[in-house]
Amino acid sequence: MRTLVGDLLACHLGQATSGTLGKRLYDALQQSIQAGMVAPGTRLPASRDLAKELGVSRNTVMAAYEQLQSEGYLSTRAGSGTFVSAVLPESDLSAIAPPVAEGRSTDGITLSRRGEQLLNRAGASQRQWGAFMPGVPDVRHFPQKTWRKISRRLNLRLPVETLSYSQHGGYAPLQQALADYLRVARSVKCTPEQILITSGTHQSLDLLAKMLCNPGDRVWVEEPGYWGHRSVLEINGLETVPVTVDDEGLTLPAEEAHVSPPRLICVTPSHQYPTGAVMGLARRKALLDRAQAWGSLIVEDDYDSEFRFGENPVPALQGLAQAGNVIYLGTFSKTLYPGLRTSYMVLPDSLTARLKIAHSELYRGGYGLTQLTLAEFIREGHYAAHVRRMRQLYSQRREALVTAIRQQLGEAFIGQESHAGLHLILALPQEIDDVAFSAGLEQAGVWTRPLSVYYMGVAKRRGLILGYACVEAEAMAETFRPIARALLPLLQR
Amino acid sequence: MRTLVGDLLACHLGQATSGTLGKRLYDALQQSIQAGMVAPGTRLPASRDLAKELGVSRNTVMAAYEQLQSEGYLSTRAGSGTFVSAVLPESDLSAIAPPVAEGRSTDGITLSRRGEQLLNRAGASQRQWGAFMPGVPDVRHFPQKTWRKISRRLNLRLPVETLSYSQHGGYAPLQQALADYLRVARSVKCTPEQILITSGTHQSLDLLAKMLCNPGDRVWVEEPGYWGHRSVLEINGLETVPVTVDDEGLTLPAEEAHVSPPRLICVTPSHQYPTGAVMGLARRKALLDRAQAWGSLIVEDDYDSEFRFGENPVPALQGLAQAGNVIYLGTFSKTLYPGLRTSYMVLPDSLTARLKIAHSELYRGGYGLTQLTLAEFIREGHYAAHVRRMRQLYSQRREALVTAIRQQLGEAFIGQESHAGLHLILALPQEIDDVAFSAGLEQAGVWTRPLSVYYMGVAKRRGLILGYACVEAEAMAETFRPIARALLPLLQR
């Protein structure tokens, strides 16, 4: 962490050519904060350490810190150091995030109906880092040096074909390493042959939608649920059917109810997105039985289940299935980093060969060096070690956020009890417009996502989804405070 | 080249633990050849050089070479060195390339109709490297060291968000570097904002198909043409209309003909795939006029036009368009290497913002380090230098293949006159079944693609598409010989 800020500043200082050293340091730090490169809530290195790292006098660093503090960019707390303010004086952040509406111009070339529909419901945030963006891990802790070392070593002895297109759903060493890992860590039943490597869960689902479903086929999705599932399924011509989620995740209709069987059932049973619900064993068995009776396939998106704190891990639904009717989706986006764009599927035996050919045909394979480096990274134990380390860190951060909510607002605002993942829900009273509230916070430089946009129909619950992964535990109370401050007046009305 | 074989062998030697050094070297080399890691036609390092590189005696290397020669794995030619035989004694290559039919099992879970259709017409080859696979550049020459150096340097000072999801259609420095390059090298008219980075031309086309076309919309594709265009368009529910290609590429119907205007027209005007035809200025203008009159958008796939030998470059169609109705697709798959999976589109202004949002929504962005390394690689001039170097190499290889065809078969077998690209067509008499002929060669370890599979309808021409990019000029005649040998008896019938 310290090194990252230091490197960033050193780079800025090296580029600037005029002004005193003090002025250049001030500019570099101010610009880094404004551009969002150093996120709100970040603890800065102690002046002594930064001075040493940059090779400047401690007075120079202290002067820059003090000026930025007087301007509201930084804040200090006795005994805990200097932090980037949670709410910045100027919202230059808007430069990073143009309002989505800009992109919706209907001038010029007309989009397709499905294209218009996609944009009207677009869910991807314009920001993908910082407090409290959900869905993003703390990428600062990714062990870059270890990764680079493996990559360099492999690079010297890779067969030349590794640079060409790949076939067979990815490289065999990664399929092998993953199969070994998944059997132990997630109780997934699979051989390496059943694994298909993709460029993200969106691609995994796109392939399933195209290869398993005809236009107009029904697919069950969770309500509330992940916008990405819906976008990918609908653009492929499928009818998404929102199915209510309760404290145990996806609900099932009564046995005697008349149901038009869906082709696919998309679920996040280990940690429902976004509510955090965990599906219990009875519900899991009922879901498997129903799917089998209907001839439906279950798509299990196990996006962040590596991060389960304190309790026993919840094994994957796939491992429980007798009928080979579960397709398991996993990703490295949450355990390593999203920009790696590496995910995978565990396919039922009978689909493996056909879906691998289809994958080459539709997307063409590649990324040889990345996949082989990842295989080695897993095989040598770095992956498991990293997950363990991050699990502990996230557990502390989650605890710190729960404490902050409890102290600054009260118990009633904690929206879920599950101890897992990278986000939680701040529950809001039904009369508060969470979309407007979230937009207001965004103006003040605090990024959250309103719960109600995760509903296809009328939102039954209101709240904010808070990603706590990138906020250090010590900075949590301070980083959360602007949310509490903005909320309290609304509650007293 | 020498270093690659040397590295490969050094790695094998390091892993083997038993047997004499001579036996281990023999095994390493034989296995590398059998597994296809050292391609047929490859020239091996001189025994003296390899001995020095591996730190073994020259006698050891010579003994291994001699044994492999006596077994048919290697052949020598006076004055030009030792080569891997074009036709290997055992076709263990089949282990790398399971027959496609295996994947077509219809046991178990049923595919969708569109999925079945895709597999029935699947065009991707199971092999993506070696003589004479078309579509693959000589990846052995990619300047890995330069790339790694830039990547390492950048890695130290990248903002942490570079590891997260990206938005805005890719990273700005790459968009900037590309815009500068395309203006000069391809006469493309664009600002950096118009550039959207994708994970391959398949993804570019997938985005256009979804966002611009409704199911059932007509799209013109070239006949013969690239199978990938057709696969991506059809899986998205579009009706592909094959339009005949002549010596100038895509033909246009007579002015007075009644035409149902297509939504998109997909063309490869600079170097038609696979025939190699170049579209002249008059045809280009007519195409632009017609598209404008019809309200159709032109999708220009400029996949390998960097490699144009001897003549003036053919500028992009996009630069000629007045109406902003051309979408330009480019890729690094042919200029750098396919496994990089980096391509791009130049969009008309009015589409830019909307398609960038759609890209984040459907695929999610990432690959920060790759994109920023590439930007720097271009900006520092390494990209232009590499393209120049490869252009010269490919020009020699093309010349060598033309000479081999002329000498071993005759002028009539040269299927095109264009001096460009990474492949050419070996023209075959109409009565020869090119599919069966190509399959026979495959059994003997020579990889080609039959021209007739690039037709949607009845093939009007027969031939083999020969990728010459991976075969060194000196090895060309020898590598081509098995094809001539197999063909001659068929001609005499």
Interface residues (C-beta under 8 A of the other chain):
Chain A: L4 D7 L8 A10 C11 A35 G36 M37 V100 E102 G103 R104 S105 D107 G108 I109 L111 S112 R113 R114 G115 L118 L119 A122 G123 A124 Q126 Q128 W129 V136 V139 R140 F142 Q144 R148 R152 N155 L156 R157 P159 V160 E161 T162 L163 S164 Y165 S166 Q167 S199 G200 H202 Q203 D206 K210 M211 L212 C213 N214 P215 D217 G228 S231 V232 I235 G237 L297 G324 Y337 P338 G339 L340 R341 P348 D349 S350 L351 A353 R354 K356 I357 A358 S360 E361 L362 Y363 R364 G365 G366 Y367 G368 L369
Chain B: L4 D7 L8 A10 C11 A35 G36 M37 V100 E102 G103 R104 S105 D107 G108 I109 L111 S112 R113 R114 G115 L118 L119 A122 G123 A124 Q126 Q128 W129 V136 V139 R140 F142 Q144 R148 R152 N155 L156 R157 P159 V160 E161 T162 L163 S164 Y165 S166 Q167 S199 G200 H202 Q203 D206 K210 M211 L212 C213 N214 P215 D217 G228 S231 V232 I235 G237 L297 G324 Y337 P338 G339 L340 R341 P348 D349 S350 L351 A353 R354 K356 I357 A358 S360 E361 L362 Y363 R364 G365 G366 Y367 G368 L369
